[in-house]
Amino acid sequence: MEATAKARFQRISVRKARTVIGLIRGKNAAEALEMLRFTRKAAAPIVFKLLDSAISNAKVKSPELDLDTLKITTVFADKAPDRFMRRWRPRAMGRATQVTKGMTHITLVVSND
Protein backbone atom coordinates (compact mmCIF):
# COMPACT_ATOMS: atom_id res chain seq x y z
CA MET A 1 0.00 0.00 0.00
CA GLU A 2 1.44 3.33 -1.09
CA ALA A 3 0.57 6.85 -0.01
CA THR A 4 1.75 10.02 -1.73
CA ALA A 5 2.12 13.61 -0.59
CA LYS A 6 3.17 16.58 -2.71
CA ALA A 7 4.35 20.04 -1.73
CA ARG A 8 4.13 22.30 -4.74
CA PHE A 9 5.52 25.79 -5.27
CA GLN A 10 7.62 25.75 -2.11
CA ARG A 11 9.74 28.87 -1.66
CA ILE A 12 13.12 27.14 -1.46
CA SER A 13 15.70 26.33 -4.08
CA VAL A 14 15.89 22.82 -5.50
CA ARG A 15 19.51 22.45 -4.44
CA LYS A 16 18.72 23.16 -0.78
CA ALA A 17 15.72 20.81 -0.84
CA ARG A 18 17.72 17.96 -2.36
CA THR A 19 20.30 18.02 0.43
CA VAL A 20 17.59 17.32 3.02
CA ILE A 21 15.80 14.80 0.80
CA GLY A 22 19.02 12.82 0.41
CA LEU A 23 19.17 12.35 4.18
CA ILE A 24 15.83 10.53 4.42
CA ARG A 25 15.67 8.59 1.15
CA GLY A 26 15.05 4.89 1.83
CA LYS A 27 14.71 5.29 5.61
CA ASN A 28 11.99 4.18 7.96
CA ALA A 29 9.28 6.86 8.35
CA ALA A 30 9.62 7.18 12.13
CA GLU A 31 13.40 7.39 11.89
CA ALA A 32 13.14 10.02 9.14
CA LEU A 33 10.78 12.14 11.27
CA GLU A 34 13.31 12.17 14.10
CA MET A 35 16.15 13.05 11.72
CA LEU A 36 14.17 15.94 10.25
CA ARG A 37 13.17 17.25 13.66
CA PHE A 38 16.82 17.88 14.55
CA THR A 39 18.18 18.84 11.13
CA ARG A 40 19.18 22.49 10.95
CA LYS A 41 18.51 23.13 7.27
CA ALA A 42 15.98 25.48 5.70
CA ALA A 43 14.15 22.67 3.89
CA ALA A 44 13.83 20.41 6.95
CA PRO A 45 10.51 21.86 8.25
CA ILE A 46 8.99 21.65 4.76
CA VAL A 47 10.00 18.02 4.28
CA PHE A 48 8.96 17.18 7.87
CA LYS A 49 5.46 18.52 7.23
CA LEU A 50 5.32 16.67 3.91
CA LEU A 51 6.34 13.36 5.50
CA ASP A 52 3.76 13.86 8.24
CA SER A 53 1.14 14.42 5.55
CA ALA A 54 2.18 11.25 3.69
CA ILE A 55 1.89 9.25 6.91
CA SER A 56 -1.58 10.67 7.51
CA ASN A 57 -2.58 9.81 3.96
CA ALA A 58 -1.41 6.24 4.54
CA LYS A 59 -3.44 6.01 7.75
CA VAL A 60 -6.56 7.21 5.93
CA LYS A 61 -6.09 4.53 3.28
CA SER A 62 -5.47 1.81 5.86
CA PRO A 63 -6.51 2.65 9.47
CA GLU A 64 -4.83 -0.43 11.00
CA LEU A 65 -1.46 0.58 9.56
CA ASP A 66 1.60 0.45 11.83
CA LEU A 67 4.00 3.41 11.65
CA ASP A 68 7.03 1.15 12.15
CA THR A 69 6.36 -0.66 8.86
CA LEU A 70 6.24 2.49 6.74
CA LYS A 71 9.27 3.23 4.62
CA ILE A 72 10.09 6.12 2.30
CA THR A 73 10.26 4.55 -1.14
CA THR A 74 10.41 7.56 -3.43
CA VAL A 75 11.24 11.19 -2.76
CA PHE A 76 12.36 13.80 -5.27
CA ALA A 77 12.44 17.55 -5.84
CA ASP A 78 11.83 19.24 -9.17
CA LYS A 79 12.21 22.84 -10.22
CA ALA A 80 8.93 24.74 -10.19
CA PRO A 81 8.17 27.59 -12.57
CA ASP A 82 9.41 30.77 -10.94
CA ARG A 83 7.76 33.32 -13.17
CA PHE A 84 5.80 34.59 -10.16
CA MET A 85 8.94 35.35 -8.14
CA ARG A 86 10.92 37.50 -10.58
CA ARG A 87 12.68 40.45 -9.07
CA TRP A 88 14.85 43.19 -10.55
CA ARG A 89 18.13 44.49 -9.17
CA PRO A 90 19.66 47.81 -10.23
CA ARG A 91 23.04 47.60 -11.92
CA ALA A 92 25.61 50.02 -13.26
CA MET A 93 24.87 52.64 -15.91
CA GLY A 94 21.11 52.59 -15.38
CA ARG A 95 20.66 48.94 -16.28
CA ALA A 96 18.84 46.24 -14.35
CA THR A 97 19.30 42.48 -14.08
CA GLN A 98 16.74 39.89 -13.21
CA VAL A 99 16.93 37.95 -9.95
CA THR A 100 14.94 34.70 -10.09
CA LYS A 101 13.91 33.21 -6.78
CA GLY A 102 13.97 29.44 -6.52
CA MET A 103 10.76 27.43 -6.24
CA THR A 104 10.41 23.68 -5.82
CA HIS A 105 7.92 20.85 -6.21
CA ILE A 106 8.63 18.05 -3.70
CA THR A 107 7.01 14.60 -4.00
CA LEU A 108 7.21 11.92 -1.29
CA VAL A 109 5.88 8.35 -1.44
CA VAL A 110 5.71 6.00 1.56
CA SER A 111 4.80 2.31 1.51
CA ASN A 112 4.73 -0.58 3.94
CA ASP A 113 6.47 -3.08 1.64
N, C-alpha and C positions, 0 to 999 in steps of 0.2 A: 504494500500500500504506500503510495507516494502522496506527498502534499507539497504544494508550491506556494511561495510568497514572492512578490515582486515589489521593489521600491523604485519607482520611476521618477525621473527628473530631480534627483538628489543633488544638492548644491555642494558637491565635492568633486575633485578631479578624479579621473579614472585611475591614475597612477597611485594616488593615496588610498583609494578604495581597494585596489588589488593587493596592496601590502597586507591589509587586515584580512582579506579574503583568503590569502595564502596560508594564514595561520590556522584557519579552522577547516580547511578542505579535507574531507575524509574522516573527520573526528566524530566522536559520539556527541549527540546534541547537548547533553548535560555538561560534558567536559568543555564544549565550545562556549556555552553560556558563561561558565566560570572564567575561561580565558578572556572573553570579551569584556567581562565586568572589570577586570584589572588591567586591561590594555590601555595605555595612554597614547592613543592615536585619534585623530579627528574623525575617522570613519568608524571607530569602534561602537559608539552609541547607535549609529544608523544600522549597522549590521546586527547588533544585539537586538534591536527592536524588530528587525526583519526576521531573525531566527525565532524570536518569541512568537511572531505572527505565524510562521510556518508550523511551529509546534501546536499552536492553537488550531490551525487549519487541519492538522492531522488528527487532533482530538475530536473535532467536529465530524470528520469522516468516520472515525472509529473510536467511540467513547471508552472502550475497554483497553485502549492502547497504553503501553508502559513506556515512560520517558526513557528508561535505560536502554530500550531496544532501538530507539531512533538514531539514525546516523545521517550525516550530511553527505549526500551522494553527489550533488552537482551544485556548484556555486560559481557565478561568473559576473563580471562587470563590463558593460559596454558603454561606449561614448554616446551621450544623449545630444540631440540637437541643441546648440547653445545660442540660437538666434535671438532668444528672449533676453539674454544676459550680455549683450554687447555694450561695451563702454568705450569712451574715447579719451585719450590722454594727449594733452598739448605737447608739442615737440618744437624744435628750433625753427626759426624763420616762418612762424605762423602756420606751420603744418600740424596735423594731428595723426596719431596712429591708433589703430583699433586694439583694444584689450578684450580678449574673449575669456569669459569666466567658464570654468569647467563644470559640466553637468554629467551625471552618470545614471544609467539604468542598472540596478543590481537584481539578479535572480538567484533564488536559493531553493533547492529541492531537498527534502528529507524523506527517508524511507526506513522501514523497519526490517529490511532484508539484510 
